[in-house]
Amino acid sequence: MKLSRCLHILILSLSFIGVSWAQVASAPKTVVIRAGHLLDVKTGKTLTNQTIIIQGDKITKVTGAVDQIMPKDATVIDLSNTTVLPGLIDAHTHITFTTNFGYSALAISVPREALIGARNARVTLEAGFTTVRNVGASGFSDVALRDAINAGDVPGPRMLVSGPALGITGGHCDNDMLPFEYHAQDEGVADGVEAVQHKTREIIKYGADVIKICATGGVLSHGDNPQASQYTLEEMKAIVADAHRLGRKVAAHAHGAEGIRWASEAGVDSIEHGSYIDDAGIAIMKKNGTYLVPTLYLADWFLENAEKIGTPPDLIAKAREVLPAARKNVARAFAAGVKVGFGTDAAVYPHGLNAHEFAVMVKLGLTPLQAIQAATINDADLLGWSDKIGTIEPGKWADIVAVDGDPLADVTTLERVKFVMKGGEVVKNQYAK
């Protein structure tokens, strides 16, 4: 009896020790960042000599106290000669695509597209973009990439993804590169209220976080007019109603003025591009609180490189007409006070150059702070993640970047991010000795 009791006590003791060891082993690690300058993107103030304390993947404290006692066993990262900002957000990427708009694009399989996306995800993250919204991919390749990143299989930013974009037969988001006898059609094509409702539900079923629709024609597609409306107001209302009821936001590709107005009236959360936005479109977007996500830098890169990368002549001709007009009209929308998100359309130009967008936004009328806010607090709101990302505050994910100099004085410093942390893990540190 005594032996039995002793053995029982010994087993219990060892089990408690095991629990204790497990708790110690699983305790989140502590990281302390010493920031020489920290940009508060809400107020626009640059705070000096700040200490950011991170446990696991979350920020627990931000303080300027000089006598701050460091937690035991903390890893200290010295960024005392830098400016620290929240991780940047890009609300319009095509991370599984490349700059290939000719017929050779037909040879890219869905598995190959996913692997291309893995490369682009790493490059995008290292450029300082810790979160992206991917708006259009073939065969749910972006869903697979998102899941692989979340599982830790490949490095990359946090991703909210759309899967295939919804579009009309023969429209911008349909396959318009093959003749009739192939009966080729993209996965997101649906016509009529009943069909678009079904397609919205189907895309959500297979993993989409957000719904992307093509409200007008586009630039890099054959045989359509960027100024022409595609989906009707009734079709878009049906898409938005189902998406919102099922907890998904809606992003609308829209170049033409009528399509912009209809999309905002239908209740979409953001207008992508907005090339021919007019006063009526500006007014309804302001009334409805619809975000404008202009994609501006691509005009510089694409018009310079389109022929070199084998872009068909008809697409180049459209680009030369649409892209200069877009800058003029978007500048008016900026001046009128439309809500602005940050997006790039990366894939029209090489991934990793996303931050070149800032300088163009400033050139068209935003202050450097407003451009940075578009890529932080505004995009966080647009994505529905204001409680998770967009600022350096306790409770937020520890998504942090650092640059030399002052981005409020020279926004192009964001093109040269030297430190990237995502969820408390250092992805890139060019300041390490």
N, C-alpha and C positions, 0 to 999 in steps of 0.2 A: 504493500500500500504506500509506504513512505517513498520507495523508489519510483513508483508510478507518479506520485504527486511531484516529486523532484523533476522528473522528466517533463511533466506537464508545465511546470513553472519555467523550466529552461526553454521549452519550445515557445511559450508566450513571450518570454524575454527577448529571444532571438527575433521573433516576429515584430515586436515593437522596435527593436534596433533596426530591422529591415525597413520598417515604415519610415523611421527617422532618416536613415540613409537615403531612401528614395526621395523624401522631401527635400533633403539637401541637394541631391543630384539634379532634381527638377526645378530648383529655385531659379528664377530668371536672373540672368547676368546683369550687372549694373555697368553702364557706360556713362562717363561724364565728358561733355564737350565744353571746352573753354573757348567761347566765341569773342573775338575782339570787337566785332560789330555784328549786330543782329537786326535784320530788317523786320519790323512789325508791319506786316502787309495790311493789316486793318487800318492802322492810324497813319502809316507812312513814316513813322519815326524810326530812326536808326539808333538802337540802344547800344551802349558800349559796355565792354567787360561783363558779358553775361555768361552764366553757367547753366547748361542744360543737363538735367539728370534723366537718364533713360533706364528703365528696367524692362528687360525682355524686348518687346517690340513697341512699347508705348513710352511717351514722354511723361514723367511724373512730376517734374518741377523745372521752372525757369526762374532764375534769380540773379540779381546783380549784387547780392551781398558779398562783400570781400572776405568775410570771415566764414564763408560757407564751409562746413565740415564735410569732407568727402566720405561717402559710404566706404566701408571696408571692402577690400578686394575689387574696387572699381577700376575699370580700364579708363584711363584719361586720354582724350584726344585733344591735341593742342591746335586750335584754329584761331589763335589770338591775333594773327596778322591777316585775317580774312574777313569777308562779309558773309554771314550765314543767312540762308533763306529757307523757307519750306520747300520740299520737293516740288518740282514743277509738274503741271498737268497739261496734257494735250488732248483736247476733246474731239479731234478729228484726224484719226490716222487710218491707214490701210496697211497694217503692220505685216501682213502676209503677202503683200504685193511688191513688185519692183518697178523700176522705170522702164517698162516694156509695153508699148501700146500698139505694136504691129501684130501681124498675123502669127508670128512665132509664139505669142502669148498663148495660143491655143494648145501648144504642146506641154504646158505646165499642168501637171496632175495635182489633185488635191493633196496627196501626201507630200509632194515636192513643195507645194505652197506652204504647208505647215512647217517644213524644215527651213524654208526661206524666212518664215516668220520668226523662228527661233533665233536666227542670226540677227534679224532686225530688232528683236526685242532686247537683246543684249546691248546693241549699239545705242538704242534709244534710252535705255536705263543709264548707261555710262555717260550720256549727254546731259543727265540731270533730270530726266522726265521719269518720275517714280510712279506715275499713274497715267494711263491713256484710256480713251474711249475709242474703240475700233468700230468704224461704221462701214461695214461691207467686206465680206470675205466669201470665198467659194467653199461649198461643201462643209460649212461649220468648222473650217480649219482654225479660225480664231477661237472658237470654243475649246478645241483641243489644246491650243497653245495656252490659253488662259488656265486651263486645268493643270497643264504640265508645270507652268510657273508656280501656281498655288501649291502643287505637290513638291516643289523644290527640285524638279527634274532638270529644269533649265533656268538660267537667270533671265529676268525681265521685269518690266514694270507691272504694277497692279493693272488688271485689264477689266473693263466693262465692254462687252462685245455684242454685236448685232447679228452675227451670222450673215446669211444672204440678205441683201437689200430688197425691199419690195418695190416693184415697178410694173408699168403696163406692158402689154405685148408690143414689141418693137420700140420701146422707149429706152431711155438712158441706161436703165438697170437690166436690160435684156441683152441676150447674145445677138449682136448685129453683125457678126463677122463671117457667118456661114450662109450659103444660099438655101433656098426653100427645101431642096431635096434632103437636107440633113435634119430638118425639123428640130433645130437646136433652140433651146429656150433656157434661160437662167432659172435657178431654183426658186427665186423670189417673185417670179411673175404671177400676177393675179389681176383679174379684171372684174369689176362689178362689186357691189357692196357685200354680197354673200361670200364671194371668193376671197376678198381681202380680209374679211373677218376670219375665215378658215385659215388663210395663210399666216396671219398674225399669230393665231393660237398655235399653229404648227411650228413656227419659228421659235416661239417661247418654249414649246414642248422639248425642242432639241437643244435648249441651253442658252438662248439669247437673254442678255441683261437689258438690252435697249432695242427699240425697233427703229430701223433706218428706212425711210421711204424716198422715192424719187418723185418730187412734185412737179418738176419741169425737165426739159431736155438738158443735155450736158455738153461739155466741151470735148472730152476724150471718148466720144462714141460717134458712130457713123449714122448719117441719115436723119438726125433729129436736130431740133432748133432749141438752143438754150433758153430762148425767151418764151417758148410755147409751154403752156400748162399741159400736164400729163394726167395725173390723177384728178378726178373731179372733187369738188368740195364735199359731196356726200360720201365718196369713197374714203377721203381722208378723215372725215368725222367718225366713220365706222372703225377705222384703224385705231385712231386715238382713243376712242371709247373703250375698245377691248384692251388695248395696251395699258391704259391707266387703271382700268379695273383690275388688271392682273399684275399691277405694281411695276410696270415698265414705262420709261419715258420714251418720247418719240423725237427723232432728229430728221429734219426734212431737207434733203438736197433741193435747193431752189435758186435758180438764177433769175428767171423772169419775174416781172413785177406782179402779174396776176397770180402766179403760183405762190409767191411769197405771201400775198394778202390772204389767199385761200388757206394756206397752211397755218398761218397764225390764227385765222378765224376758226379753223378746225380744232385748235388747241394744242398744236405741237409744242414741244418744249424748246426747240431751237431751230433756227434757219441756218443752214450751212451754205456758205458762199455769199448769197445775197447780191449778186453782181449788178442786177438792174433794179435794185430797190428804189422806190420813188417815195414821194411825200406821203401818199396814202399808206404805203407799206410801213413806213417809219411810224406813222400815227397809230396804226393798229397793233404793231409790235409793242410800242410803248404802253398802249392801253392794256394789252393782254400779258405784259411782262415776258414776252418771248425773247429769248437770247438770240443775238446774231453771232455766229461763229464764222468770221471771214477767214479766208485762206489766201494770204496775200503774197508771201515771199515766193511762192511757186511760180509766179509770173516772171520774176527775174531769172530763176534757174531754168525754167522750161523754155522760155523764148530764146535763150542763149544756146540751149543744148538739144532742142527737139529734133533737129535734123541729124545730129551726131548719133542719137540713140535709135534712129530709124522710125520715127513717128510718121504715119501716113500724112501726105500733104493736106488732105481735107481737114484733118484735126488741127494741124498747125494753123491753117487759115482761120478756123474758128477761134483758136486761142488768141491770135493777133487781134481779133475783133473784140472778144469778150473781156480779156484780162485787163487791158487799159481802162475800159469802161467801168469795170468793177472797182478799181481804185478810186475813181472819181465819185462814184455813188456811195461806196462804203465810207469815204471821208465825210460825206454829208450826214450819213447815219451816225457816225461818231459825234459830230458837232451837235446833232439833235438830241443826244443823250440816250440812245438805244442801249439796252443792257448788252454787254460784250463778253463773250467767252473767247478762249484762246484755242485755236485749232490750226492745223497746218496742211492737211491733205498729204502728209508724208507718204511717199511712194510715187507721187508726181515728180518729186525730186528725192535724192538719196536720204534714207533714214539716218538720223543722227545730226542733221542740220536743222532740226526743228526750231532751235532758239533764234535762228535768223529771222523768224517771224516778228520778234519784238521790235526790231529797228524799223520795219515797214509800218507797223502799227503806230509807232511814234512819229514817223514821217507824215502819216496821214492825220495826225491831230491829237492822238492820245499822249498824255504825259508818260514818262517812264514808269511811274508808280501805277498808273491806270493799266498799262500794258502788263505789268507784273501781277497786278490784282486779277486781271483776266485769266492768267495762268495759275492762279492760286485760289483765292476765296470765291471768285466768280465761277470758275469751273467746278470747284467743290460743290457749290450750290446747284449748278446745272446737273451734275451727276447724282445729286441727292446724298452726297457724302460729307456734308459740312461738319458733321460730328466726328469725322475720321481723319480728314486730310485738309490741306489748304493753309494751315497756320502752324506755328511752333508754340503749342500750348499743352498744358497737362491734359492727359486723356487721349490726345491724338496719337496716331501712329508716328513713330520716329522716322519720318521721311524728311531728310535734311540735305541741302546742298550748300557748297561754299565756293566763292569766287574771289579773285584778287580785285581790289579796287571797290568802287562804289557804283552799283548798277543804276542808282537814281541819277547819277551824273553821266554815266555812259552805259546804256542798256546793252550794248554789244558785249559787255563783260560776261553776260549769260551765255554767250556762244563758246565760252572757254571755262566751263565748269571743271574744277579740279578736285572736288570732294563730293562723293555721293553716298548717302546712307539710305537704305530702305528697310523699314521695320527693325531698326536697331542694328542691322548688319551693314558693315562698311563694304560698299561695292567698288569704290574707287577712292584712292587717297594719294594724290600727287604731292601732298605736304609731308607725308611720312618720311622720317629721316632714316 
